[in-house]
C-alpha cells in the first residue's frame, strides 16, 4: 500500500471512515456506524510542490 494514503477514522467511535490522500481539503463526513458528523482538514500541499522544471515526478496526461 502507498505510504501517503492515510486512514481517517470517526472521532467518536473510531470506525474507519475512508482511506485517501488529502491535499488542501476540508471534508465533512457522517459516520455510518454512530451517525457522528466528522470534519477532516488537510493542508499538505507543501509536501507535493516540486521546484524542478520540468518536474520529473509529474504524471503525464
PDB file of N, CA, C and O in Angstrom:
ATOM      1  N   UNK A   1       0.840  -1.183   0.000  1.00  0.00           N
ATOM      2  CA  UNK A   1       0.000   0.000   0.000  1.00  0.00           C
ATOM      3  C   UNK A   1       0.880   1.239   0.000  1.00  0.00           C
ATOM      4  O   UNK A   1       1.958   1.244   0.595  1.00  0.00           O
ATOM      5  N   UNK A   2       0.423   2.279  -0.663  1.00  0.00           N
ATOM      6  CA  UNK A   2       1.152   3.536  -0.742  1.00  0.00           C
ATOM      7  C   UNK A   2       1.224   4.186   0.638  1.00  0.00           C
ATOM      8  O   UNK A   2       0.200   4.331   1.306  1.00  0.00           O
ATOM      9  N   UNK A   3       2.434   4.582   1.075  1.00  0.00           N
ATOM     10  CA  UNK A   3       2.594   5.161   2.399  1.00  0.00           C
ATOM     11  C   UNK A   3       1.980   6.546   2.538  1.00  0.00           C
ATOM     12  O   UNK A   3       1.827   7.026   3.662  1.00  0.00           O
ATOM     13  N   UNK A   4       1.622   7.209   1.439  1.00  0.00           N
ATOM     14  CA  UNK A   4       0.988   8.522   1.528  1.00  0.00           C
ATOM     15  C   UNK A   4      -0.520   8.419   1.741  1.00  0.00           C
ATOM     16  O   UNK A   4      -1.167   9.420   2.049  1.00  0.00           O
ATOM     17  N   UNK A   5      -1.091   7.217   1.579  1.00  0.00           N
ATOM     18  CA  UNK A   5      -2.514   7.021   1.838  1.00  0.00           C
ATOM     19  C   UNK A   5      -2.709   6.854   3.339  1.00  0.00           C
ATOM     20  O   UNK A   5      -2.036   6.050   3.983  1.00  0.00           O
ATOM     21  N   UNK A   6      -3.643   7.631   3.883  1.00  0.00           N
ATOM     22  CA  UNK A   6      -3.873   7.661   5.310  1.00  0.00           C
ATOM     23  C   UNK A   6      -5.282   7.168   5.628  1.00  0.00           C
ATOM     24  O   UNK A   6      -6.200   7.346   4.827  1.00  0.00           O
ATOM     25  N   UNK A   7      -5.453   6.551   6.790  1.00  0.00           N
ATOM     26  CA  UNK A   7      -6.774   6.146   7.252  1.00  0.00           C
ATOM     27  C   UNK A   7      -7.390   7.287   8.050  1.00  0.00           C
ATOM     28  O   UNK A   7      -6.716   7.907   8.873  1.00  0.00           O
ATOM     29  N   UNK A   8      -8.663   7.565   7.811  1.00  0.00           N
ATOM     30  CA  UNK A   8      -9.399   8.585   8.548  1.00  0.00           C
ATOM     31  C   UNK A   8     -10.515   7.887   9.309  1.00  0.00           C
ATOM     32  O   UNK A   8     -11.322   7.166   8.721  1.00  0.00           O
ATOM     33  N   UNK A   9     -10.555   8.105  10.625  1.00  0.00           N
ATOM     34  CA  UNK A   9     -11.496   7.402  11.499  1.00  0.00           C
ATOM     35  C   UNK A   9     -12.429   8.375  12.204  1.00  0.00           C
ATOM     36  O   UNK A   9     -12.123   9.557  12.358  1.00  0.00           O
ATOM     37  N   UNK A  10     -13.570   7.852  12.629  1.00  0.00           N
ATOM     38  CA  UNK A  10     -14.564   8.642  13.352  1.00  0.00           C
ATOM     39  C   UNK A  10     -13.963   9.120  14.673  1.00  0.00           C
ATOM     40  O   UNK A  10     -13.293   8.356  15.369  1.00  0.00           O
ATOM     41  N   UNK A  11     -14.204  10.371  15.010  1.00  0.00           N
ATOM     42  CA  UNK A  11     -13.663  10.922  16.255  1.00  0.00           C
ATOM     43  C   UNK A  11     -14.368  10.358  17.485  1.00  0.00           C
ATOM     44  O   UNK A  11     -13.823  10.407  18.588  1.00  0.00           O
ATOM     45  N   UNK A  12     -15.578   9.821  17.303  1.00  0.00           N
ATOM     46  CA  UNK A  12     -16.331   9.295  18.436  1.00  0.00           C
ATOM     47  C   UNK A  12     -16.141   7.786  18.625  1.00  0.00           C
ATOM     48  O   UNK A  12     -15.734   7.344  19.699  1.00  0.00           O
ATOM     49  N   UNK A  13     -16.433   6.998  17.592  1.00  0.00           N
ATOM     50  CA  UNK A  13     -16.396   5.536  17.734  1.00  0.00           C
ATOM     51  C   UNK A  13     -15.154   4.885  17.122  1.00  0.00           C
ATOM     52  O   UNK A  13     -14.952   3.681  17.279  1.00  0.00           O
ATOM     53  N   UNK A  14     -14.329   5.654  16.435  1.00  0.00           N
ATOM     54  CA  UNK A  14     -13.062   5.196  15.841  1.00  0.00           C
ATOM     55  C   UNK A  14     -13.221   4.222  14.675  1.00  0.00           C
ATOM     56  O   UNK A  14     -12.251   3.574  14.284  1.00  0.00           O
ATOM     57  N   UNK A  15     -14.422   4.108  14.115  1.00  0.00           N
ATOM     58  CA  UNK A  15     -14.623   3.269  12.924  1.00  0.00           C
ATOM     59  C   UNK A  15     -13.954   3.940  11.728  1.00  0.00           C
ATOM     60  O   UNK A  15     -13.860   5.166  11.673  1.00  0.00           O
ATOM     61  N   UNK A  16     -13.493   3.139  10.776  1.00  0.00           N
ATOM     62  CA  UNK A  16     -12.858   3.662   9.574  1.00  0.00           C
ATOM     63  C   UNK A  16     -13.891   4.391   8.710  1.00  0.00           C
ATOM     64  O   UNK A  16     -14.917   3.818   8.345  1.00  0.00           O
ATOM     65  N   UNK A  17     -13.613   5.663   8.386  1.00  0.00           N
ATOM     66  CA  UNK A  17     -14.485   6.439   7.506  1.00  0.00           C
ATOM     67  C   UNK A  17     -14.060   6.274   6.053  1.00  0.00           C
ATOM     68  O   UNK A  17     -14.886   5.991   5.184  1.00  0.00           O
ATOM     69  N   UNK A  18     -12.754   6.453   5.790  1.00  0.00           N
ATOM     70  CA  UNK A  18     -12.214   6.283   4.443  1.00  0.00           C
ATOM     71  C   UNK A  18     -10.702   6.280   4.501  1.00  0.00           C
ATOM     72  O   UNK A  18     -10.102   6.645   5.512  1.00  0.00           O
ATOM     73  N   UNK A  19     -10.095   5.862   3.404  1.00  0.00           N
ATOM     74  CA  UNK A  19      -8.647   5.928   3.226  1.00  0.00           C
ATOM     75  C   UNK A  19      -8.399   6.828   2.034  1.00  0.00           C
ATOM     76  O   UNK A  19      -9.134   6.771   1.048  1.00  0.00           O
ATOM     77  N   UNK A  20      -7.365   7.662   2.112  1.00  0.00           N
ATOM     78  CA  UNK A  20      -7.083   8.513   0.973  1.00  0.00           C
ATOM     79  C   UNK A  20      -5.936   9.465   1.217  1.00  0.00           C
ATOM     80  O   UNK A  20      -5.280   9.444   2.258  1.00  0.00           O
ATOM     81  N   UNK A  21      -5.718  10.293   0.229  1.00  0.00           N
ATOM     82  CA  UNK A  21      -4.685  11.316   0.257  1.00  0.00           C
ATOM     83  C   UNK A  21      -5.371  12.653   0.067  1.00  0.00           C
ATOM     84  O   UNK A  21      -5.959  12.901  -0.986  1.00  0.00           O
ATOM     85  N   UNK A  22      -5.307  13.518   1.065  1.00  0.00           N
ATOM     86  CA  UNK A  22      -5.952  14.824   1.001  1.00  0.00           C
ATOM     87  C   UNK A  22      -4.896  15.907   0.859  1.00  0.00           C
ATOM     88  O   UNK A  22      -3.909  15.931   1.594  1.00  0.00           O
ATOM     89  N   UNK A  23      -5.113  16.791  -0.084  1.00  0.00           N
ATOM     90  CA  UNK A  23      -4.223  17.935  -0.290  1.00  0.00           C
ATOM     91  C   UNK A  23      -5.094  19.179  -0.336  1.00  0.00           C
ATOM     92  O   UNK A  23      -5.957  19.311  -1.204  1.00  0.00           O
ATOM     93  N   UNK A  24      -4.861  20.102   0.611  1.00  0.00           N
ATOM     94  CA  UNK A  24      -5.637  21.330   0.687  1.00  0.00           C
ATOM     95  C   UNK A  24      -7.136  21.032   0.646  1.00  0.00           C
ATOM     96  O   UNK A  24      -7.843  21.492  -0.251  1.00  0.00           O
ATOM     97  N   UNK A  25      -7.616  20.256   1.627  1.00  0.00           N
ATOM     98  CA  UNK A  25      -9.007  19.803   1.606  1.00  0.00           C
ATOM     99  C   UNK A  25      -9.684  19.973   2.955  1.00  0.00           C
ATOM    100  O   UNK A  25      -9.039  19.964   4.004  1.00  0.00           O
ATOM    101  N   UNK A  26     -11.002  20.130   2.902  1.00  0.00           N
ATOM    102  CA  UNK A  26     -11.861  20.067   4.077  1.00  0.00           C
ATOM    103  C   UNK A  26     -13.032  19.179   3.682  1.00  0.00           C
ATOM    104  O   UNK A  26     -13.746  19.470   2.722  1.00  0.00           O
ATOM    105  N   UNK A  27     -13.222  18.099   4.425  1.00  0.00           N
ATOM    106  CA  UNK A  27     -14.285  17.148   4.115  1.00  0.00           C
ATOM    107  C   UNK A  27     -15.140  16.956   5.358  1.00  0.00           C
ATOM    108  O   UNK A  27     -14.627  16.774   6.462  1.00  0.00           O
ATOM    109  N   UNK A  28     -16.456  17.000   5.158  1.00  0.00           N
ATOM    110  CA  UNK A  28     -17.394  16.697   6.227  1.00  0.00           C
ATOM    111  C   UNK A  28     -18.041  15.361   5.878  1.00  0.00           C
ATOM    112  O   UNK A  28     -18.608  15.199   4.798  1.00  0.00           O
ATOM    113  N   UNK A  29     -17.950  14.409   6.801  1.00  0.00           N
ATOM    114  CA  UNK A  29     -18.446  13.062   6.525  1.00  0.00           C
ATOM    115  C   UNK A  29     -19.164  12.519   7.759  1.00  0.00           C
ATOM    116  O   UNK A  29     -18.718  12.698   8.892  1.00  0.00           O
ATOM    117  N   UNK A  30     -20.281  11.855   7.507  1.00  0.00           N
ATOM    118  CA  UNK A  30     -21.082  11.288   8.588  1.00  0.00           C
ATOM    119  C   UNK A  30     -20.723   9.819   8.770  1.00  0.00           C
ATOM    120  O   UNK A  30     -20.696   9.054   7.806  1.00  0.00           O
ATOM    121  N   UNK A  31     -20.448   9.432  10.009  1.00  0.00           N
ATOM    122  CA  UNK A  31     -20.111   8.049  10.311  1.00  0.00           C
ATOM    123  C   UNK A  31     -21.354   7.180  10.136  1.00  0.00           C
ATOM    124  O   UNK A  31     -22.415   7.482  10.683  1.00  0.00           O
ATOM    125  N   UNK A  32     -21.215   6.113   9.379  1.00  0.00           N
ATOM    126  CA  UNK A  32     -22.338   5.209   9.122  1.00  0.00           C
ATOM    127  C   UNK A  32     -22.684   4.383  10.362  1.00  0.00           C
ATOM    128  O   UNK A  32     -23.786   3.844  10.458  1.00  0.00           O
ATOM    129  N   UNK A  33     -21.765   4.283  11.295  1.00  0.00           N
ATOM    130  CA  UNK A  33     -21.982   3.471  12.478  1.00  0.00           C
ATOM    131  C   UNK A  33     -22.699   4.238  13.597  1.00  0.00           C
ATOM    132  O   UNK A  33     -23.728   3.788  14.102  1.00  0.00           O
ATOM    133  N   UNK A  34     -22.147   5.403  13.983  1.00  0.00           N
ATOM    134  CA  UNK A  34     -22.697   6.147  15.126  1.00  0.00           C
ATOM    135  C   UNK A  34     -23.394   7.449  14.743  1.00  0.00           C
ATOM    136  O   UNK A  34     -23.932   8.137  15.611  1.00  0.00           O
ATOM    137  N   UNK A  35     -23.392   7.794  13.464  1.00  0.00           N
ATOM    138  CA  UNK A  35     -24.063   8.985  12.929  1.00  0.00           C
ATOM    139  C   UNK A  35     -23.403  10.316  13.325  1.00  0.00           C
ATOM    140  O   UNK A  35     -24.000  11.376  13.140  1.00  0.00           O
ATOM    141  N   UNK A  36     -22.190  10.270  13.862  1.00  0.00           N
ATOM    142  CA  UNK A  36     -21.461  11.489  14.217  1.00  0.00           C
ATOM    143  C   UNK A  36     -20.945  12.172  12.953  1.00  0.00           C
ATOM    144  O   UNK A  36     -20.422  11.510  12.056  1.00  0.00           O
ATOM    145  N   UNK A  37     -21.092  13.497  12.881  1.00  0.00           N
ATOM    146  CA  UNK A  37     -20.537  14.274  11.771  1.00  0.00           C
ATOM    147  C   UNK A  37     -19.066  14.554  12.079  1.00  0.00           C
ATOM    148  O   UNK A  37     -18.739  15.065  13.150  1.00  0.00           O
ATOM    149  N   UNK A  38     -18.198  14.225  11.156  1.00  0.00           N
ATOM    150  CA  UNK A  38     -16.755  14.415  11.306  1.00  0.00           C
ATOM    151  C   UNK A  38     -16.267  15.408  10.265  1.00  0.00           C
ATOM    152  O   UNK A  38     -16.699  15.362   9.113  1.00  0.00           O
ATOM    153  N   UNK A  39     -15.377  16.299  10.656  1.00  0.00           N
ATOM    154  CA  UNK A  39     -14.744  17.231   9.727  1.00  0.00           C
ATOM    155  C   UNK A  39     -13.266  16.879   9.666  1.00  0.00           C
ATOM    156  O   UNK A  39     -12.574  16.864  10.683  1.00  0.00           O
ATOM    157  N   UNK A  40     -12.795  16.595   8.456  1.00  0.00           N
ATOM    158  CA  UNK A  40     -11.395  16.236   8.221  1.00  0.00           C
ATOM    159  C   UNK A  40     -10.769  17.365   7.424  1.00  0.00           C
ATOM    160  O   UNK A  40     -11.251  17.718   6.347  1.00  0.00           O
ATOM    161  N   UNK A  41      -9.686  17.934   7.958  1.00  0.00           N
ATOM    162  CA  UNK A  41      -8.983  19.022   7.268  1.00  0.00           C
ATOM    163  C   UNK A  41      -7.555  18.591   6.981  1.00  0.00           C
ATOM    164  O   UNK A  41      -6.922  17.906   7.785  1.00  0.00           O
ATOM    165  N   UNK A  42      -7.061  19.001   5.827  1.00  0.00           N
ATOM    166  CA  UNK A  42      -5.699  18.677   5.456  1.00  0.00           C
ATOM    167  C   UNK A  42      -5.094  19.828   4.669  1.00  0.00           C
ATOM    168  O   UNK A  42      -5.760  20.444   3.837  1.00  0.00           O
ATOM    169  N   UNK A  43      -3.842  20.108   4.937  1.00  0.00           N
ATOM    170  CA  UNK A  43      -3.115  21.152   4.230  1.00  0.00           C
ATOM    171  C   UNK A  43      -1.692  20.672   4.007  1.00  0.00           C
ATOM    172  O   UNK A  43      -0.764  21.130   4.674  1.00  0.00           O
ATOM    173  N   UNK A  44      -1.517  19.740   3.062  1.00  0.00           N
ATOM    174  CA  UNK A  44      -0.215  19.128   2.823  1.00  0.00           C
ATOM    175  C   UNK A  44       0.379  19.528   1.480  1.00  0.00           C
ATOM    176  O   UNK A  44       1.240  18.815   0.965  1.00  0.00           O
ATOM    177  N   UNK A  45      -0.042  20.620   0.906  1.00  0.00           N
ATOM    178  CA  UNK A  45       0.403  20.987  -0.434  1.00  0.00           C
ATOM    179  C   UNK A  45       1.912  21.182  -0.507  1.00  0.00           C
ATOM    180  O   UNK A  45       2.517  20.880  -1.536  1.00  0.00           O
ATOM    181  N   UNK A  46       2.527  21.675   0.551  1.00  0.00           N
ATOM    182  CA  UNK A  46       3.968  21.930   0.529  1.00  0.00           C
ATOM    183  C   UNK A  46       4.779  20.660   0.320  1.00  0.00           C
ATOM    184  O   UNK A  46       5.898  20.718  -0.189  1.00  0.00           O
ATOM    185  N   UNK A  47       4.227  19.511   0.706  1.00  0.00           N
ATOM    186  CA  UNK A  47       4.937  18.243   0.532  1.00  0.00           C
ATOM    187  C   UNK A  47       4.968  17.804  -0.921  1.00  0.00           C
ATOM    188  O   UNK A  47       5.780  16.955  -1.290  1.00  0.00           O
ATOM    189  N   UNK A  48       4.094  18.370  -1.757  1.00  0.00           N
ATOM    190  CA  UNK A  48       3.951  17.913  -3.128  1.00  0.00           C
ATOM    191  C   UNK A  48       4.419  18.934  -4.163  1.00  0.00           C
ATOM    192  O   UNK A  48       4.249  18.721  -5.364  1.00  0.00           O
ATOM    193  N   UNK A  49       5.005  20.035  -3.707  1.00  0.00           N
ATOM    194  CA  UNK A  49       5.493  21.049  -4.635  1.00  0.00           C
ATOM    195  C   UNK A  49       6.900  20.664  -5.102  1.00  0.00           C
ATOM    196  O   UNK A  49       7.787  20.408  -4.288  1.00  0.00           O
ATOM    197  N   UNK A  50       7.083  20.627  -6.392  1.00  0.00           N
ATOM    198  CA  UNK A  50       8.387  20.322  -6.975  1.00  0.00           C
ATOM    199  C   UNK A  50       8.889  21.589  -7.668  1.00  0.00           C
ATOM    200  O   UNK A  50       8.195  22.139  -8.523  1.00  0.00           O
ATOM    201  N   UNK A  51      10.076  22.054  -7.313  1.00  0.00           N
ATOM    202  CA  UNK A  51      10.614  23.285  -7.875  1.00  0.00           C
ATOM    203  C   UNK A  51      11.480  23.059  -9.104  1.00  0.00           C
ATOM    204  O   UNK A  51      12.016  24.015  -9.665  1.00  0.00           O
ATOM    205  N   UNK A  52      11.625  21.815  -9.530  1.00  0.00           N
ATOM    206  CA  UNK A  52      12.415  21.491 -10.712  1.00  0.00           C
ATOM    207  C   UNK A  52      11.524  21.638 -11.944  1.00  0.00           C
ATOM    208  O   UNK A  52      10.397  21.144 -11.971  1.00  0.00           O
ATOM    209  N   UNK A  53      12.040  22.318 -12.951  1.00  0.00           N
ATOM    210  CA  UNK A  53      11.256  22.494 -14.178  1.00  0.00           C
ATOM    211  C   UNK A  53      12.013  21.863 -15.347  1.00  0.00           C
ATOM    212  O   UNK A  53      13.153  22.265 -15.579  1.00  0.00           O
ATOM    213  N   UNK A  54      11.481  20.934 -16.075  1.00  0.00           N
ATOM    214  CA  UNK A  54      10.207  20.249 -15.865  1.00  0.00           C
ATOM    215  C   UNK A  54      10.333  19.232 -14.728  1.00  0.00           C
ATOM    216  O   UNK A  54      11.386  18.623 -14.537  1.00  0.00           O
ATOM    217  N   UNK A  55       9.268  19.062 -13.997  1.00  0.00           N
ATOM    218  CA  UNK A  55       9.263  18.178 -12.830  1.00  0.00           C
ATOM    219  C   UNK A  55       9.340  16.712 -13.268  1.00  0.00           C
ATOM    220  O   UNK A  55       8.502  16.270 -14.054  1.00  0.00           O
ATOM    221  N   UNK A  56      10.322  15.950 -12.778  1.00  0.00           N
ATOM    222  CA  UNK A  56      10.442  14.542 -13.168  1.00  0.00           C
ATOM    223  C   UNK A  56       9.351  13.649 -12.564  1.00  0.00           C
ATOM    224  O   UNK A  56       9.167  12.514 -13.004  1.00  0.00           O
ATOM    225  N   UNK A  57       8.629  14.156 -11.561  1.00  0.00           N
ATOM    226  CA  UNK A  57       7.608  13.346 -10.887  1.00  0.00           C
ATOM    227  C   UNK A  57       6.198  13.638 -11.374  1.00  0.00           C
ATOM    228  O   UNK A  57       5.256  12.959 -10.965  1.00  0.00           O
ATOM    229  N   UNK A  58       6.033  14.630 -12.236  1.00  0.00           N
ATOM    230  CA  UNK A  58       4.706  14.986 -12.738  1.00  0.00           C
ATOM    231  C   UNK A  58       4.175  13.887 -13.633  1.00  0.00           C
ATOM    232  O   UNK A  58       4.890  13.386 -14.500  1.00  0.00           O
ATOM    233  N   UNK A  59       2.919  13.507 -13.426  1.00  0.00           N
ATOM    234  CA  UNK A  59       2.308  12.464 -14.230  1.00  0.00           C
ATOM    235  C   UNK A  59       1.908  13.019 -15.579  1.00  0.00           C
ATOM    236  O   UNK A  59       1.394  14.133 -15.680  1.00  0.00           O
ATOM    237  N   UNK A  60       2.149  12.236 -16.611  1.00  0.00           N
ATOM    238  CA  UNK A  60       1.763  12.621 -17.974  1.00  0.00           C
ATOM    239  C   UNK A  60       0.282  12.319 -18.167  1.00  0.00           C
ATOM    240  O   UNK A  60      -0.204  11.262 -17.765  1.00  0.00           O
ATOM    241  N   UNK A  61      -0.420  13.247 -18.780  1.00  0.00           N
ATOM    242  CA  UNK A  61      -1.862  13.076 -19.011  1.00  0.00           C
ATOM    243  C   UNK A  61      -2.105  12.648 -20.440  1.00  0.00           C
ATOM    244  O   UNK A  61      -3.252  12.451 -20.839  1.00  0.00           O
TER     245      UNK A  61
END
